[in-house]
Each structure stands twice: as structure tokens, then as C-alpha cells.
Amino acid sequence: MTESVTARAARRRPSLGAVATGIGSAALVAYPLVAWLGLERGAPRAAALGLLVLVAPAGVARLRALRDNPALSAVAYVPLAAVALLVAGAALDRAGFVLAVPSVINILLLASVVPTLVAGPPMIERFARLQHPDLTPDEVRWCRAWTIVWCTFFALNASIAAALAVWAPTLAWSAYTGGISWALIAALIGTEWTIRKLRFQRFGDNPVDRLFARALTATGQR
């Protein structure tokens, strides 16, 4: 009886990887605003040190999560690269290192995804097979196409963030990296999810999928 209760408690406990993802996501969302507030006061070193407090826990959590899941090694470099740039920014008192973080993150993500198109399977297919191991050839082609879409997005996102960091006011950089780029990410995810559900009619046992499946049934599309 004791063992079963312990096992249930362990299943309910968030995994270290999930905690790391949550910390990292919160840090990335808050980063542009905190950077803008610090740099507008003309204090790059203070901004970099403040952002280190925000980002460093994500790096530590990622490194600890690697013990449980070595497959996270590619994305673990994202917060670690941010930490390295912020340390350089604090040491040299230069705003450029602070502003470079979003571009570098997108470049690292691009560098982790592109090789999967060459060596295979594409990154999106790897994620898809975690839910549906029995992908059809059409679904495999879909996953490859959307992996290319994400590669294109990472490249464009890095370029735009870099251009704004060099030539635009800090407020414009912050607005794009902290708002517009996240809206674009949400739009890409939502578009892909909706079209995929309409096309392949695969629905999981979660409230969103069940609701969408009922809507399709009601409209005669399923």
C-alpha cells in the first residue's frame, strides 16, 4: 500500500525537465522587458547582472535535467549561451551582448533543427512520434515540411532581432522580441495544429482535442 501511494506521488510530481522548461520559458518571455528597463537607464552592466539573476536558474535547471534526459542536450545550450553573453555584457559593460541574446537563441535552435533534416528524422517528426509512433507516409512528409517552416522562422527571427538591436531603438527591439515574435510563434503553432487536425483527423484524449473533434463532427467534416 505504501509503495503504491509513493508511486502515485512520484507520478504527480513535475519532472525536472518540465520544471526547467517552465523556468526557461518564463525567463525568455520576461527577458526583453527587463533588458529594455535596464538599458533605457543607461546601465548595461546593471541590466546584464539583473538578467543573469533571471536566466541563470534556467541554465542550472537545464543542466540538472540532462541527467534524466540526455536528449535535451541540444536545447540545454540555449540558457547557457544566454548566461555566457550576459557575463560578457556585465564584465565589459556593453549593451550589445544583452541585445544579442534573442538572436543567438534563434541561431542555436536553428542549428539544432537543421541537422535533423539531413540525418533524419526531422525534429517535428520526432515530437510527433512521441504521441503517434505509427505515422503514415503523408504525415511524415507533413512533419518534414513543417520542420523546414520552423527553420525558416528561426532564421528570419534571428535576423530581425539582430537588425533591430543594431539599428532600432531599444523599445522597438523589446517590442518585437518580447511581444511580436511570441505572437508569431503562437500563430505558427495554432495554424499547424488546426490544419493537421483537419487533415489527418488524429485526436488525443485531452479537452482541446475532444472539443475540436466534436465541432468537426457537428459540422460534418469528420
N, C-alpha and C positions, 0 to 999 in steps of 0.2 A: 504493500500500500504506500509506504514511504517513497519507494523508488518511482512509482507511477506519478505521485504528486511532484516529485523533483523533476521528473522528465517533462511534465506539463509546464512547470515553471520555466524550465530551460527553453522550451519551445516558444513561450510567450516573451522571453527576454529578447530585446532587439540585438541582432548580430552586430559585431564590431564594424563590419563593412557598412551596414546600414547607418550606424552612428557616424562613421567617417563621411559617408555621402551627405548626411544631413548637415554636419558641421561645414563641410566644404561648400555645399550649395548656399548656405546662409552667408558664408564669408564672401562668395563670389557676387551675390546679389547686393550686399552692403558695401562692397569694396569701392565702386565708383563714387558713391555719395561721400563716404568717409575721405577718399582721396581728394575730391573737389573741395570739401570743407577745409582740409588741411592746406592744400596748395593755394587756395584763394587767400589765405593768411600769410602767404609768402614764406612758409616754413617747410621745405621739402623733407628735412631731417625729422622733424616732429611728425609729419604726415607718415613717413616711412616707418617710424617706430610705432606709431599708433596702429598702422595697418599690420605690422608684424604681430601685434597682440591679437588681431582679428584672424590672421591667416595661419599663424604657427600651429594652433591646435588642430587645424585640418591636416597639416602635414604630419604631425605626430600620430593622429588617428589613422591616417592612411598607412603609415609605416607599420603600425601595430596590426592593422587589418591584413597586411600582406602575409602574416604568419598563418592566418586561416585560409586565405585565398590568394595564391601566387599569381592568379590570372589578373589581379588588379595592378600588376607592376607597371603597366603602360600608363594608366591614369594616375598612379601614385606620384609621378613626376610633375603633375600639374601644380599642386600646392607647394611642392618642394622647389620648383622653379620660381614660383612667386616669392617664397621666402628668400631665395638667393638674390633675386632682384631687389627686394626691399632692404636686405642687409647692405647691398651695394649702394642703394639710394641713401640710406642713413649714414653710411661711412663717408660718402663723397658729397652729401648734401645736394643731390641732384634730383630734380623732379622727373627727368626723363626715365629713370628706372621705375618710378612709380607708375608713370603713364604707359610704360611698355608692357605691363603685366597682362592685360586682356589680350593683346596681340600675340604675346608669347604663348599664352594658354591655348589660343586657337591654333597656332602653329604646331604645338605639341599634340593636340587632338588630331590634327590633320596627319601628322607624322605617324600616329598610332593606327590610323584607319587605312591610309593608302596601301601599306604593305599587305593588308588582308585582301585587297582587290587582286593583288599579284599572286600571293601564295595561297589564298583562299582558306576557308570560306570567308566571304565578305563579312564585315563586322555586323551588319544588320541581320544577316542570316544566322550568325552565332547567337544573337539575342533571341531571334525568332524561334530557334530550335530549343531554347530553354523551355518554351511553352508548348511548342508543337514539333516534336522530333521528326514527324512524318511529312515534311514539306513536299509539295508537289513540284514538278519542274517549273511550272508557271510561277509558283511562289518563290522559288529560288531565283528566278530571273528578276522578280519584283524586288527582292532583297538586294540584289546586286545593283539594280538601278537606283534604289534609294540610298545605298552606300555612296554612290557617285554624287547624288544630290547633296548629302551631308559633307562630303569632301569639298564640293564647290562652295557650300555655305561657309565652312571653316576658313577657306582661303579668302573669300570675299570679306568675311567678318574681320579677319586679322588685318587685311589691307585697309579697310575703312577705319578701324580703330587706330591704326598706325598713322594714317593721314590726318585724322582729327587731332591726335596727340602732337603732331608736328606743326600743323598749320591752323588749327582752330582754337578758340578759347576753351579753357578747361571745362566750362559749363557745357559746351556742345559735346565734348568728349564724354563727360559724365552722363549726359542725357542719352547718348547713343549706347554706350557700354552698359549703363545701369538700367535702361528702360527699353529703348527701341530694339536692341539686339535680342533681349529676352522675349519681347513680343514676337519677333520674327521666329525665334526658336519655338515658341508656343504655337504659332501659326503653322510651321512646318510639321510639328508633331501631330497637331489636330487634323491637318489636311491628309497626311499619310494614313493616320488611324482610320479616318472616315472612309476614304477611298478603299483602303484594304478591307474593311468590314463589308462594304457594299459589294466589292468584287469577289471576295473569297468566302464570305459567309461563315467565318470561324468565330465563334463566340465562347468566351470563358465564363466561369461561374462567379462573376462579380456584378455588382449593381449596375454599373455603366453598360457593360455588355448585355446584360439581361434587358435593360430598358431599351437599348438600341435595337435588339432583336425583336422585341415586342412592337416597336414602332415600324420596323420593316414588314413584319407580319401583318400589321394593321393596314399598311398601305399596299399590300400585295406584292412587295418586292422580295419576299422570302417564301 
